[in-house]
Amino acid sequence: MKFDLHNQTISIGFLNSLPYTWIRWDESIKSFKLIGGMDPQMFHLLSEHYNFTIQWVTPGYSLSSDIRRPLGTRADLIDMVYKKEIDLAVGGFMQTVQRKQFVDFLYPYTIDQIMFAYPPFVQDRGRIDLLWKPFQSTIWFILLFMFIGLWLFLKMPSFFSTIRTMFYCHHQHRIQKISQTKTDHNLLWICFSLLIRQQYYQLNSSQKSIKVLAIFWTFCSVILTSSYMGSFSSMLALPSEIPIDTIDELTKAILAGKITPMGIRNSSIVDVFSDSPLETFKVVWNHMTWMPNRASALDLLKSQNFLPKSERKLYAFILPRKQLRFFQLSLGQDFLYIPPENEDSTFYTTLVSTPTYKYFKYFKPFEKL
């Protein structure tokens, strides 16, 4: 025999939390209207099957408030269920030990993973410091001192020639000829041209000693430039920041001050993280930034894009994966980065269910579905 409630009214409290719940007030019908979410659709089908009427209730609601940012919290809904002010509550509630002390839960209809997400790192390819990063500072100093040494070496004949002119003025013509020869075959310029792989056309008319030095320097410059271009190309191809994909990496980044965990106040993670003996959970709990709701948390993440780079902070948003995935799909891949789903990137797995007050008289028929 089919169970029939004979058009009785079941009051269901809700908080808008996509992808689970999205209900808004429709002024034309003076009632709440189902827009989306798995929870309202599930109970809408259930009302047709069991023949009952749903009275939607949300805590702290007023006609002047934005229904997508209700004044109430999940704690308020749990309290309303506990006081039997409503029969059920929807909005993606996670079962926790603390909540089960006050309310019962229907059979879980899905599972979810508590994970973290953060705005993806911006790969800065226009930084001028990338030009000298392929080599260590020691190599750059050696090259600098080598060119300075070559310059001094080239200046020494001119220096001694100047001294000689003070005593041997009749040799002035010869000195000018030597100076002209040195100018035509500037060793410093030859080495620099070969380093940047530019041909020096007057090298054939140079002295044998300069030619031997040029051959030796050519081999050295090939090694230097090949090593430099290989390292520079790798730096352009590889990401400048390594993604944080595991809980351990997140913990290390938090302790290093590179990222700040962010959670929703009065959510299920408060109960879990506050009582956990795990060291990683303690680190996250001690450094957590608490936000009143998801909308405020998303606004905080968006606001970082309008700040100077020196004032921006990187936040790791801790939330169920389904909700993080929805935000990523709705706001764009460039807004949130979610690590790959695995054991290393998951804090814990949780059951998603519908809370009701203890000894709810329709508990068994509702739980069967």
C-alpha positions as CSV (number, residue, x, y, z in Angstrom):
1,M,0.0,0.0,0.0
2,K,1.4,3.4,-1.0
3,F,2.1,5.8,1.9
4,D,-0.1,8.9,1.6
5,L,0.2,12.1,3.7
6,H,-3.2,13.4,2.4
7,N,-1.9,16.8,1.5
8,Q,-0.3,17.5,4.9
9,T,2.2,20.4,5.1
10,I,5.8,19.6,5.7
11,S,8.0,22.6,6.6
12,I,11.5,22.5,5.1
13,G,14.1,25.0,6.0
14,F,16.8,25.9,3.4
15,L,19.9,27.8,2.7
16,N,20.9,28.6,-0.8
17,S,24.1,26.6,-1.4
18,L,24.7,25.6,-5.0
19,P,24.8,22.9,-6.4
20,Y,22.5,21.6,-3.6
21,T,19.9,24.4,-3.2
22,W,18.7,27.5,-5.1
23,I,15.3,28.9,-4.1
24,R,14.2,32.5,-4.5
25,W,11.2,34.6,-3.5
26,D,8.7,35.2,-6.4
27,E,6.8,38.4,-5.8
28,S,4.2,37.6,-8.4
29,I,3.0,34.4,-6.6
30,K,4.0,35.6,-3.1
31,S,5.9,32.4,-2.5
32,F,9.3,30.8,-2.9
33,K,10.1,29.4,-6.3
34,L,12.4,26.5,-7.1
35,I,15.2,27.6,-9.4
36,G,17.7,24.8,-9.2
37,G,19.7,22.4,-6.9
38,M,19.4,18.7,-6.3
39,D,17.7,19.0,-2.8
40,P,14.6,21.0,-3.8
41,Q,14.1,18.8,-6.9
42,M,14.4,15.7,-4.8
43,F,11.7,16.8,-2.3
44,H,9.5,18.2,-5.0
45,L,9.4,14.7,-6.5
46,L,8.9,13.3,-3.0
47,S,5.9,15.5,-2.4
48,E,4.2,14.3,-5.5
49,H,4.9,10.7,-4.5
50,Y,3.7,11.0,-0.9
51,N,1.1,13.6,-1.6
52,F,2.2,16.4,0.8
53,T,2.6,20.2,0.5
54,I,6.0,21.9,1.2
55,Q,6.3,25.0,3.2
56,W,9.7,26.5,2.4
57,V,11.4,28.4,5.3
58,T,14.7,30.1,5.5
59,P,16.2,31.6,8.7
60,G,16.4,35.4,9.0
61,Y,14.6,36.0,5.7
62,S,13.0,39.3,4.9
63,L,11.5,40.5,1.6
64,S,14.1,43.3,1.4
65,S,17.1,40.9,1.7
66,D,18.9,39.0,-1.1
67,I,17.7,35.4,-1.0
68,R,21.1,34.3,-2.3
69,R,22.7,35.7,0.8
70,P,20.3,34.8,3.6
71,L,20.8,36.2,7.0
72,G,20.8,32.8,8.7
73,T,23.4,30.0,8.9
74,R,23.5,26.3,8.9
75,A,23.7,26.4,12.7
76,D,20.4,28.4,12.7
77,L,18.7,25.7,10.6
78,I,20.0,22.9,12.8
79,D,18.7,24.9,15.8
80,M,15.3,25.3,14.1
81,V,15.2,21.5,13.4
82,Y,16.2,20.7,17.0
83,K,13.4,23.0,18.3
84,K,10.9,21.4,15.9
85,E,10.2,24.7,14.3
86,I,10.7,23.0,10.9
87,D,10.6,19.3,10.0
88,L,13.5,19.1,7.6
89,A,16.5,21.2,6.4
90,V,18.2,21.2,3.0
91,G,21.3,22.8,1.6
92,G,24.0,20.2,1.4
93,F,24.3,19.3,5.1
94,M,27.3,17.2,6.2
95,Q,26.8,14.7,8.9
96,T,29.0,15.3,11.9
97,V,29.2,13.8,15.4
98,Q,28.3,17.1,17.0
99,R,25.2,17.6,14.8
100,K,24.0,14.0,15.4
101,Q,23.8,14.8,19.1
102,F,21.0,17.2,18.5
103,V,19.3,16.0,15.3
104,D,18.8,12.9,13.2
105,F,19.7,12.5,9.5
106,L,17.9,10.7,6.7
107,Y,19.8,8.2,4.7
108,P,22.7,10.0,2.9
109,Y,21.9,10.7,-0.8
110,T,25.5,11.5,-1.8
111,I,29.1,11.7,-0.6
112,D,31.5,14.5,-0.9
113,Q,35.2,15.3,-0.2
114,I,36.4,18.3,1.8
115,M,39.2,19.8,-0.3
116,F,40.8,23.1,-0.9
117,A,41.0,25.5,-3.9
118,Y,42.8,28.7,-4.5
119,P,43.2,31.3,-7.3
120,P,45.8,29.9,-9.8
121,F,49.2,31.3,-9.9
122,V,49.8,34.0,-12.5
123,Q,52.7,33.1,-14.6
124,D,54.7,36.3,-15.0
125,R,56.7,36.1,-18.2
126,G,57.6,39.7,-18.5
127,R,60.0,40.0,-15.5
128,I,63.4,41.5,-16.5
129,D,65.2,39.3,-13.8
130,L,64.5,36.2,-16.0
131,L,67.4,37.4,-18.3
132,W,70.1,36.7,-15.7
133,K,68.5,33.8,-13.8
134,P,69.8,31.1,-16.2
135,F,73.3,31.6,-14.8
136,Q,74.4,31.9,-11.2
137,S,75.8,35.2,-10.0
138,T,79.3,33.6,-9.9
139,I,79.3,33.1,-13.7
140,W,78.1,36.6,-14.4
141,F,80.9,38.0,-12.1
142,I,83.5,35.9,-13.9
143,L,82.3,37.2,-17.3
144,L,82.3,40.8,-16.0
145,F,85.8,40.5,-14.6
146,M,87.0,38.8,-17.8
147,F,85.8,41.7,-20.0
148,I,87.2,44.2,-17.5
149,G,90.5,42.3,-17.7
150,L,90.5,42.4,-21.5
151,W,89.8,46.1,-21.5
152,L,92.7,46.8,-19.1
153,F,94.9,44.5,-21.2
154,L,94.1,46.5,-24.2
155,K,94.7,49.8,-22.4
156,M,98.2,48.8,-21.2
157,P,100.0,49.3,-24.6
158,S,98.4,52.7,-25.0
159,F,99.5,53.6,-21.4
160,F,103.1,52.6,-22.0
161,S,103.1,54.2,-25.4
162,T,101.9,57.5,-23.8
163,I,104.9,57.3,-21.3
164,R,107.3,56.6,-24.2
165,T,106.1,59.7,-26.1
166,M,107.2,61.8,-23.2
167,F,110.8,60.8,-23.9
168,Y,110.7,59.8,-27.6
169,C,108.7,62.4,-29.5
170,H,110.3,61.3,-32.8
171,H,108.5,57.9,-32.5
172,Q,105.1,59.6,-32.6
173,H,104.3,58.4,-36.1
174,R,105.1,54.8,-35.1
175,I,103.0,55.0,-32.0
176,Q,100.0,56.3,-34.0
177,K,100.4,53.4,-36.4
178,I,100.4,50.9,-33.6
179,S,97.4,52.5,-31.9
180,Q,95.5,52.4,-35.2
181,T,96.3,48.7,-35.5
182,K,95.0,48.0,-32.0
183,T,91.9,50.0,-32.8
184,D,91.2,48.1,-36.0
185,H,91.5,44.8,-34.1
186,N,89.9,45.5,-30.7
187,L,90.2,42.2,-28.8
188,L,87.4,43.2,-26.5
189,W,85.0,43.8,-29.3
190,I,86.0,40.6,-31.0
191,C,85.2,38.5,-27.9
192,F,81.9,40.3,-27.4
193,S,80.9,39.7,-31.1
194,L,81.7,36.0,-30.9
195,L,79.8,35.7,-27.6
196,I,76.6,37.0,-29.2
197,R,77.4,34.9,-32.3
198,Q,78.1,37.8,-34.7
199,Q,80.8,37.5,-37.3
200,Y,83.9,39.7,-37.1
201,Y,84.9,40.3,-40.7
202,Q,88.3,41.9,-40.0
203,L,89.5,38.8,-38.1
204,N,91.4,37.5,-41.1
205,S,93.7,40.5,-41.1
206,S,94.4,40.1,-37.4
207,Q,97.6,38.8,-35.8
208,K,98.0,35.1,-35.2
209,S,97.8,35.5,-31.5
210,I,94.4,37.2,-31.8
211,K,93.2,34.4,-34.1
212,V,94.2,31.7,-31.7
213,L,92.5,33.5,-28.8
214,A,89.4,34.0,-31.0
215,I,89.2,30.2,-31.8
216,F,89.5,29.3,-28.1
217,W,86.9,32.0,-27.2
218,T,84.5,30.7,-29.9
219,F,84.3,27.3,-28.3
220,C,83.8,28.8,-24.9
221,S,81.1,31.2,-26.2
222,V,79.2,28.3,-27.9
223,I,79.1,26.4,-24.6
224,L,78.0,29.5,-22.7
225,T,75.3,30.6,-25.1
226,S,73.9,27.0,-25.5
227,S,73.7,26.6,-21.8
228,Y,72.1,30.0,-21.4
229,M,69.5,29.6,-24.1
230,G,68.6,26.1,-22.8
231,S,68.1,27.3,-19.3
232,F,66.2,30.4,-20.4
233,S,63.9,28.4,-22.7
234,S,63.2,26.0,-19.9
235,M,62.3,28.8,-17.5
236,L,59.9,30.3,-20.1
237,A,58.2,26.9,-20.7
238,L,58.0,25.7,-17.1
239,P,55.6,27.4,-14.6
240,S,57.2,29.9,-12.3
241,E,55.2,28.6,-9.4
242,I,54.7,24.9,-8.6
243,P,51.0,24.2,-7.9
244,I,49.9,23.1,-4.4
245,D,48.3,19.7,-5.0
246,T,48.4,17.9,-1.6
247,I,47.5,18.5,2.0
248,D,51.2,18.3,3.0
249,E,52.2,20.9,0.5
250,L,49.3,23.1,1.7
251,T,50.5,22.8,5.3
252,K,54.1,23.7,4.4
253,A,52.9,26.7,2.4
254,I,50.7,27.8,5.4
255,L,53.7,27.6,7.8
256,A,55.8,29.5,5.3
257,G,53.3,32.3,5.1
258,K,52.6,31.8,1.4
259,I,48.9,31.0,1.7
260,T,46.1,31.4,4.2
261,P,43.4,28.8,4.7
262,M,39.8,30.2,4.6
263,G,36.6,28.5,5.8
264,I,33.0,29.3,6.5
265,R,32.0,30.0,10.0
266,N,29.3,27.7,11.6
267,S,30.0,25.0,8.9
268,S,30.7,21.3,9.4
269,I,34.5,21.8,9.0
270,V,34.5,23.8,12.3
271,D,33.4,20.7,14.2
272,V,35.9,18.4,12.4
273,F,39.0,20.7,12.4
274,S,38.6,21.9,16.0
275,D,38.6,18.4,17.5
276,S,41.0,16.6,15.1
277,P,44.3,15.3,16.6
278,L,46.0,15.3,13.2
279,E,48.9,17.8,12.9
280,T,47.9,19.0,9.4
281,F,44.4,19.8,10.7
282,K,45.8,21.7,13.7
283,V,48.0,23.8,11.4
284,V,45.0,24.7,9.2
285,W,42.8,25.4,12.2
286,N,45.3,27.7,13.9
287,H,45.8,29.8,10.7
288,M,42.2,29.8,9.5
289,T,40.5,32.9,8.3
290,W,36.7,32.6,8.9
291,M,34.1,34.1,6.6
292,P,30.3,34.5,7.4
293,N,29.2,32.8,4.2
294,R,30.4,31.6,0.8
295,A,29.4,34.8,-1.0
296,S,31.7,36.8,1.3
297,A,34.5,34.4,0.7
298,L,34.2,34.6,-3.0
299,D,34.1,38.4,-2.8
300,L,37.4,38.3,-0.8
301,L,39.0,36.2,-3.5
302,K,37.8,38.5,-6.3
303,S,39.0,41.6,-4.5
304,Q,42.6,40.4,-4.5
305,N,42.7,41.0,-8.3
306,F,42.2,44.8,-7.8
307,L,45.0,45.2,-5.2
308,P,48.7,45.9,-6.0
309,K,50.7,42.7,-6.3
310,S,52.6,43.6,-3.1
311,E,49.4,43.7,-1.1
312,R,47.7,40.6,-2.5
313,K,47.1,37.6,-0.3
314,L,46.7,34.0,-1.5
315,Y,43.8,32.2,0.2
316,A,43.0,28.5,0.1
317,F,39.2,28.0,0.2
318,I,38.3,24.9,2.1
319,L,34.9,23.5,1.1
320,P,33.2,20.4,-0.3
321,R,34.5,19.5,-3.7
322,K,31.1,19.6,-5.4
323,Q,30.7,23.2,-4.3
324,L,34.2,24.2,-5.3
325,R,33.7,22.5,-8.7
326,F,30.5,24.5,-9.2
327,F,32.2,27.8,-8.4
328,Q,35.0,26.9,-10.8
329,L,32.5,26.1,-13.6
330,S,30.4,29.2,-13.0
331,L,33.2,31.7,-12.4
332,G,35.8,30.3,-14.8
333,Q,38.9,28.0,-14.7
334,D,41.1,31.1,-14.2
335,F,39.3,32.0,-10.9
336,L,39.9,28.8,-8.9
337,Y,42.4,26.0,-9.2
338,I,41.2,22.6,-7.6
339,P,43.9,20.0,-7.1
340,P,43.3,16.5,-8.6
341,E,41.0,14.4,-6.6
342,N,42.9,11.8,-4.7
343,E,43.7,10.8,-1.1
344,D,46.6,13.3,-0.8
345,S,44.5,16.3,-1.7
346,T,41.4,15.3,0.4
347,F,41.0,16.3,4.1
348,Y,38.2,13.7,4.6
349,T,35.2,12.3,3.0
350,T,31.8,13.2,4.3
351,L,28.1,12.1,3.9
352,V,25.6,14.6,2.7
353,S,22.1,14.1,4.1
354,T,19.0,15.8,5.3
355,P,18.7,16.7,9.0
356,T,15.4,16.2,10.9
357,Y,14.4,16.3,14.5
358,K,14.6,13.2,16.6
359,Y,11.6,10.9,16.4
360,F,10.2,12.5,13.3
361,K,7.0,10.6,12.7
362,Y,7.6,10.2,9.0
363,F,11.3,9.3,9.3
364,K,11.0,5.7,8.0
365,P,8.9,6.5,4.8
366,F,11.2,9.4,4.0
367,E,14.4,7.4,4.6
368,K,13.2,4.6,2.2
369,L,13.7,6.9,-0.7
